[in-house]
Amino acid sequence: MENQIFQLQYAMDTFYFLVMGALVMWMAAGFAMLEAGLVRSKNTTEILTKNVALFAIACTMYMIVGYDIMYDGGIFLEGIALDGAASADALTATALKESAEAGFAGSSVYSNAADFFFQVVFVATAMSIVSGAVAERMKLWSFMLFAVVMTGFIYPMEGYWTWGGGSVFGLFSLGDDFGFLDFAGSGIVHMAGGAAALAGV
């Protein structure tokens, strides 16, 4: 019975992550439409191209290095990619064992791939904030280069300090030492995007 309850929890938590990630992904379309409406008509094509390209860059850079930095992984794509059903079953069995040892209480249990999707749409959202601020103020290729740095290194480091549980340059922990909590990215996503946008303007 406990195994069935756990599997239901695992499926529901994973489904919730995917649905909420899809809703956040729609924000990218909203940002693109907002920016297209705010610029002169001659720059509309560039703005739309920039928004599609930034999402592609964000997904690629976060997959290659960002997720690994944010969650202190060991190798490329560790914890995201699985080698078939045997690995998925082993992952579920390990999570079930850990949850049972904790008395099936506490935090949610979900697929690492769903977590990756949820996080990658947030990194793209942070970069979309920058895109709106520098519309008509920054060359396309300069923006794309900054998108590589922001989505591959800057945002993941900030995520590592908060959601990843790491220390800030080995000096202190935001969560343990200062009690900092960030629910749904108000600090990480919006402050990172806002600070980068301010620097870009």
Secondary structure, 3 states (H helix, E strand, C coil): CHHHHHHHHHHHHHHHHHHHHHHHHHHHHHHHHHHHHHCCHHHHHHHHHHHHHHHHHHHHHHHHHHHHHHCCCCCCCCCCCCCCHHHHHHHHHHHHHHHHHCCCCCCCCCCHHHHHHHHHHHHHHHHHHHHHHCCCCCCHHHHHHHHHHHHHHHHHHHHHHHCCCCCECCCECHHHHHCCCCCCCCCHHHHHHHHHHHHHC
